[in-house]
Amino acid sequence: MTADVPAQFSIVTLGVADLARSARFYRELGWEQRGDLAQGITWFRTSGSWIGLFGYDALAEDVGTEAVPADELPDFRGITLAVNLGSEDAVDLAFARVHEAGGRIVKPATRAEWGGYSGYFADPDGHLWEIAYAPGFTLDEQGRLEIP
């Protein structure tokens, strides 16, 4: 019998066209950065894991695959990342900050049929993020989401 794979979500690495530009965007959101851009990768702390930014072509090489040209990537790539907050007002303030930092608002925050309030933005490389308030989910002191 083999051991289970631990459910320890540690890092999401995003392939980016311009590491300095993308790092600046996430810093402008107010996120804590670690690492040295000169090493070709940098890290941003989230509530329970890390976001890594790595050159797009270098990430494809590390994976062992050929990169699809960045200008041929679809707007929707089959994945979104989410930031859950404690109120609708907090969502609106976060979207204002995203806009100030140069993010592209894809879908402004609206009340959703599931009872929450959410919208989507794209970072400088088109990675889609949802910012949401989900009244049925709670956040702990570290901002980690509890799903009942």
LOKOLDREN-399839 format. One line per field, with one value per residue: x, y, z of N, C-alpha, C in turn; residue number from 0. Coordinates in Angstrom, 1 decimal. Example, Ala and Ser with C-alpha at 12.3 -4.5 7.8 and 13.67 -1.06 7.14 Angstrom:
# LOKOLDREN-399839
nx (13.2,12.8)
ny (-5.7,-2.2)
nz (7.8,7.1)
cax (12.3,13.7)
cay (-4.5,-1.1)
caz (7.8,7.1)
cx (13.2,12.9)
cy (-3.3,0.0)
cz (7.8,7.9)
seq (0,1)
# end
This chain:
# LOKOLDREN-399839
nx (0.8,0.6,1.5,-0.7,-0.9,0.1,-2.2,-1.0,-0.9,1.4,2.8,2.0,3.1,3.5,3.9,5.5,5.8,7.4,9.4,10.1,8.1,5.8,6.3,6.4,3.7,2.4,3.6,2.6,0.0,0.2,1.4,3.6,6.9,9.5,12.8,15.1,15.0,17.0,17.7,15.9,13.4,10.8,9.0,5.8,4.1,1.2,-1.9,-1.7,0.1,2.4,2.9,4.7,6.7,7.9,9.9,8.2,9.0,11.2,9.9,8.3,10.4,11.5,9.4,9.6,8.5,7.3,6.8,3.7,3.4,3.4,1.7,-0.3,-1.8,-5.0,-7.6,-9.1,-7.9,-8.6,-8.3,-8.7,-7.6,-8.2,-9.1,-10.5,-12.5,-13.7,-16.0,-18.4,-17.7,-14.9,-14.2,-14.8,-12.9,-10.5,-10.7,-10.4,-7.8,-6.5,-7.1,-5.7,-3.1,-2.7,-4.0,-6.2,-9.6,-11.7,-14.3,-16.4,-17.1,-20.0,-23.2,-23.7,-25.4,-25.1,-25.2,-23.1,-20.6,-18.7,-16.0,-13.8,-10.3,-7.5,-4.0,-0.8,0.0,-2.2,-3.2,-6.0,-7.8,-10.1,-11.9,-13.6,-16.5,-17.8,-20.5,-21.1,-18.8,-16.0,-13.3,-10.2,-7.9,-5.6,-6.5,-7.1,-9.3,-12.2,-14.1,-17.3)
ny (-1.2,2.2,5.5,8.2,11.3,14.1,16.7,19.4,22.3,24.3,26.1,28.2,28.6,31.1,31.6,34.3,37.1,39.3,39.6,41.6,43.6,42.1,41.4,44.0,44.7,42.9,43.6,46.2,45.6,45.2,43.0,40.8,40.4,38.0,36.8,37.2,39.0,38.8,36.2,35.0,34.2,34.9,35.4,35.5,36.0,34.4,33.8,31.1,29.8,30.2,32.4,32.0,33.8,33.3,33.3,33.0,31.3,30.0,28.6,26.8,25.4,24.3,22.6,20.8,21.0,22.5,25.9,27.5,30.1,33.2,35.3,33.9,32.7,31.9,34.1,33.0,30.4,28.1,28.1,29.7,31.9,32.6,35.2,35.4,37.5,39.3,40.9,42.7,45.3,45.1,43.7,45.5,47.5,46.1,45.7,48.3,48.8,46.9,48.0,50.5,49.5,48.6,46.4,44.5,44.8,42.3,41.3,43.2,43.4,41.8,40.9,37.5,34.6,32.5,33.7,35.2,37.8,38.8,39.2,39.4,39.8,40.4,39.8,41.4,39.4,38.1,36.2,35.0,36.2,35.8,37.9,37.7,37.7,35.4,34.6,32.2,31.1,31.1,33.1,32.6,33.9,34.3,34.8,32.6,30.5,28.8,26.2,25.0)
nz (0.0,-0.8,0.4,1.1,-0.8,0.8,1.6,1.3,0.3,-1.1,-2.9,-5.6,-8.8,-11.0,-14.5,-16.0,-18.2,-17.8,-15.2,-13.3,-13.7,-13.1,-10.4,-9.3,-9.6,-7.8,-5.4,-5.2,-4.6,-2.0,-1.0,0.7,-0.3,-1.0,-1.6,-4.4,-7.3,-9.2,-9.2,-10.8,-10.0,-7.7,-4.6,-3.1,-0.1,1.0,2.8,3.6,2.0,-0.8,-3.6,-6.4,-8.8,-11.9,-14.8,-17.8,-20.1,-18.9,-16.9,-18.4,-19.5,-17.1,-16.4,-18.5,-21.0,-24.1,-24.4,-25.0,-27.2,-25.5,-26.4,-27.6,-25.7,-24.3,-23.0,-21.0,-19.1,-18.0,-15.2,-12.1,-9.5,-6.1,-3.8,-0.7,1.2,4.2,3.9,1.8,1.4,1.8,-0.4,-2.4,-1.8,-2.2,-5.0,-5.9,-5.2,-6.8,-9.3,-9.1,-9.0,-11.5,-12.5,-14.6,-14.6,-15.0,-14.6,-12.8,-9.3,-8.2,-6.8,-6.3,-7.6,-5.8,-3.4,-2.5,-3.0,-5.7,-8.0,-10.9,-11.7,-13.9,-13.7,-14.7,-16.6,-17.4,-15.7,-14.0,-11.3,-8.6,-6.5,-3.6,-1.4,0.7,2.3,3.7,4.4,6.6,7.9,9.4,12.0,10.5,8.0,6.6,4.8,5.9,4.9,5.2)
cax (0.0,1.3,1.1,-1.4,-0.2,-0.5,-2.9,-0.3,-0.8,2.5,3.2,1.5,4.1,2.9,4.8,5.3,6.6,8.4,9.4,10.1,6.8,4.8,6.7,6.0,2.2,2.0,4.0,1.6,-1.2,0.6,1.8,5.0,7.8,10.7,13.7,15.9,14.7,18.2,17.8,14.9,12.2,10.5,7.9,4.9,3.4,-0.3,-2.3,-1.2,1.0,3.2,2.8,6.0,6.7,9.0,9.9,7.3,9.8,12.0,8.9,8.0,11.6,11.6,8.4,10.0,7.6,7.5,5.9,2.8,3.8,2.6,0.7,-1.3,-2.6,-6.4,-7.9,-9.5,-6.9,-9.2,-8.0,-8.7,-7.1,-9.2,-8.9,-11.8,-12.5,-14.7,-17.2,-18.5,-16.8,-13.5,-14.0,-14.7,-11.6,-9.5,-10.8,-9.9,-6.3,-6.1,-7.1,-4.6,-1.8,-2.6,-4.7,-7.4,-10.8,-12.4,-15.7,-16.6,-17.8,-21.5,-23.9,-23.8,-26.6,-24.9,-25.4,-21.9,-20.3,-17.4,-15.6,-12.5,-9.3,-6.3,-2.7,-0.2,0.2,-3.5,-3.7,-7.2,-8.0,-11.4,-12.0,-15.0,-17.0,-18.7,-21.0,-21.2,-17.4,-15.4,-11.9,-9.5,-7.1,-4.5,-7.1,-7.4,-10.7,-12.8,-15.3,-18.0)
cay (0.0,3.4,6.6,9.3,12.5,15.1,17.9,20.5,23.2,25.1,27.1,28.3,29.3,31.7,32.0,35.7,37.6,40.3,39.3,42.9,44.2,41.3,41.6,45.3,44.6,42.2,44.5,47.3,45.1,45.2,41.6,40.6,39.7,37.4,36.4,38.2,39.0,38.5,34.7,34.6,33.8,35.6,34.8,36.4,35.2,34.4,33.4,29.7,29.3,31.2,32.6,32.2,34.3,32.7,33.6,32.1,30.3,29.3,27.7,25.8,24.5,23.5,21.5,19.9,21.1,23.6,26.9,28.1,31.6,34.0,36.1,33.0,32.2,32.4,34.9,32.0,29.2,26.9,28.2,31.0,31.9,33.4,35.8,35.6,38.6,39.3,41.7,43.3,46.5,44.7,43.3,46.8,48.2,45.3,46.0,49.6,48.6,46.2,49.0,51.4,48.8,48.4,45.2,44.7,44.3,41.4,41.3,43.9,42.6,41.8,39.9,36.3,33.8,31.7,34.5,36.0,39.0,38.5,39.6,38.9,40.7,39.8,40.4,41.8,38.3,37.5,35.2,35.4,36.2,36.2,38.5,37.3,37.6,34.3,34.7,30.9,30.6,32.0,33.3,32.6,35.1,34.5,35.0,31.3,30.2,27.6,25.8,24.0)
caz (0.0,-0.9,1.3,0.5,-1.0,1.8,1.1,1.7,-0.8,-0.7,-3.8,-7.0,-9.5,-12.2,-15.5,-16.3,-19.3,-17.3,-13.8,-12.6,-13.9,-12.3,-9.0,-8.9,-9.4,-6.5,-4.3,-5.1,-3.9,-0.6,-0.7,1.2,-1.2,-0.6,-2.7,-5.2,-8.7,-9.9,-9.2,-11.8,-9.3,-6.5,-3.9,-2.3,1.0,1.1,4.1,4.0,0.9,-1.5,-5.0,-7.1,-10.1,-12.6,-16.2,-18.5,-20.8,-17.9,-16.2,-19.3,-19.6,-15.9,-16.5,-19.5,-22.1,-24.9,-24.0,-26.0,-27.2,-24.5,-27.1,-28.1,-24.6,-24.3,-21.8,-19.9,-19.3,-17.2,-13.8,-11.4,-8.1,-5.3,-2.5,0.0,2.2,5.2,3.6,0.4,1.4,1.7,-1.8,-3.2,-1.5,-2.9,-6.4,-6.1,-5.1,-8.0,-10.4,-8.9,-9.2,-12.9,-12.9,-15.5,-14.1,-16.0,-14.2,-11.6,-8.2,-8.2,-6.0,-7.1,-7.4,-4.7,-2.1,-2.2,-3.8,-6.2,-9.4,-11.4,-12.4,-14.5,-13.4,-16.0,-17.5,-17.7,-14.7,-13.4,-9.8,-8.1,-5.1,-3.2,0.0,0.7,3.7,4.3,4.7,7.6,7.8,10.7,12.3,9.5,6.7,5.9,4.6,6.4,4.1,6.0)
cx (0.9,0.7,0.3,-0.5,-0.8,-1.1,-2.3,0.0,0.3,2.8,2.4,2.5,3.4,4.0,4.5,6.3,7.7,8.4,9.4,8.8,5.8,5.1,6.2,4.4,1.8,2.5,3.1,0.3,-1.0,1.0,3.3,5.8,9.0,11.5,14.3,15.6,15.8,18.3,16.7,13.6,12.0,9.2,7.1,4.1,1.9,-0.7,-1.8,-0.3,1.8,2.8,4.2,5.8,8.0,8.9,9.1,8.0,10.6,11.1,8.6,9.2,11.8,10.6,8.8,9.1,7.9,6.4,5.0,3.3,2.8,1.5,-0.4,-2.1,-4.0,-6.6,-8.3,-8.7,-7.4,-8.8,-8.2,-8.1,-8.0,-8.6,-10.2,-11.6,-13.7,-16.0,-17.2,-17.7,-15.4,-13.2,-13.9,-13.4,-10.5,-9.5,-10.2,-8.4,-5.8,-6.0,-6.0,-3.2,-1.7,-3.2,-5.8,-8.6,-11.6,-13.9,-15.8,-17.3,-19.3,-22.0,-24.1,-25.0,-26.4,-24.9,-24.2,-21.8,-18.9,-17.2,-14.2,-11.6,-8.2,-5.1,-2.0,0.0,-1.1,-3.9,-4.9,-7.3,-9.4,-11.2,-13.4,-15.2,-18.0,-19.3,-21.1,-19.8,-16.8,-13.9,-11.3,-8.7,-6.0,-5.1,-7.3,-8.8,-11.1,-14.1,-16.0,-18.3)
cy (1.2,4.5,7.6,10.5,13.6,16.3,19.2,21.5,24.3,26.3,27.0,29.1,29.8,32.0,33.4,36.1,38.5,40.2,40.6,43.5,43.4,41.4,42.9,45.3,44.0,43.0,45.7,46.9,45.1,43.9,41.6,39.8,39.1,37.0,37.5,38.0,38.5,36.9,34.2,34.1,34.6,35.1,35.8,35.5,35.4,33.9,32.0,29.1,30.4,31.3,32.8,32.8,33.9,33.1,32.6,31.0,29.4,28.2,26.5,24.8,23.7,22.4,20.5,19.9,22.4,24.6,27.3,29.5,32.4,34.8,35.2,32.4,32.8,33.3,34.0,30.8,28.0,27.0,29.6,30.8,32.8,34.0,36.0,36.6,38.5,40.1,42.2,44.5,46.2,44.3,44.5,47.5,47.4,45.6,47.3,49.6,48.0,47.2,50.0,50.8,48.4,47.1,45.5,44.0,43.6,41.4,42.0,43.1,42.9,40.8,38.7,35.5,32.8,32.4,35.3,37.2,38.8,39.1,39.1,40.0,39.8,40.5,40.8,40.7,37.6,36.4,35.8,35.2,36.5,36.9,38.3,37.5,36.5,34.2,33.3,30.4,31.6,32.1,33.3,33.8,35.4,34.7,33.7,31.0,28.8,27.3,24.7,22.7)
cz (0.0,0.0,0.4,0.2,0.0,1.1,1.7,0.6,-0.4,-1.5,-5.1,-7.7,-10.8,-13.2,-15.9,-17.4,-18.8,-15.8,-13.0,-12.6,-13.0,-10.8,-8.5,-8.7,-8.1,-5.3,-4.1,-4.6,-2.4,-0.1,-0.3,0.2,-0.6,-1.8,-3.5,-6.6,-9.6,-10.1,-10.2,-11.3,-8.1,-5.9,-3.2,-1.3,0.8,2.5,4.5,3.0,0.3,-3.0,-5.5,-8.4,-10.7,-14.1,-17.0,-19.3,-19.9,-17.2,-17.1,-19.4,-18.3,-15.9,-17.5,-20.7,-22.9,-24.5,-25.2,-26.0,-26.3,-25.2,-27.7,-27.0,-24.6,-23.0,-20.7,-20.1,-18.4,-15.7,-13.3,-10.0,-7.4,-4.1,-1.9,1.1,3.1,4.9,2.2,0.3,1.2,0.2,-2.7,-3.0,-2.2,-4.4,-6.8,-6.1,-6.3,-9.2,-10.3,-9.2,-10.7,-13.4,-13.8,-14.9,-15.2,-15.8,-12.9,-10.6,-8.3,-7.2,-6.9,-6.7,-6.2,-3.4,-1.7,-3.0,-4.3,-7.6,-9.7,-11.9,-13.0,-14.1,-14.7,-17.0,-17.8,-16.8,-14.0,-11.9,-9.5,-6.7,-4.7,-1.7,-0.1,2.1,4.4,4.8,5.7,7.4,9.2,10.8,11.2,8.1,6.0,5.9,5.2,5.6,4.9,5.2)
seq (0,1,2,3,4,5,6,7,8,9,10,11,12,13,14,15,16,17,18,19,20,21,22,23,24,25,26,27,28,29,30,31,32,33,34,35,36,37,38,39,40,41,42,43,44,45,46,47,48,49,50,51,52,53,54,55,56,57,58,59,60,61,62,63,64,65,66,67,68,69,70,71,72,73,74,75,76,77,78,79,80,81,82,83,84,85,86,87,88,89,90,91,92,93,94,95,96,97,98,99,100,101,102,103,104,105,106,107,108,109,110,111,112,113,114,115,116,117,118,119,120,121,122,123,124,125,126,127,128,129,130,131,132,133,134,135,136,137,138,139,140,141,142,143,144,145,146,147)
# end
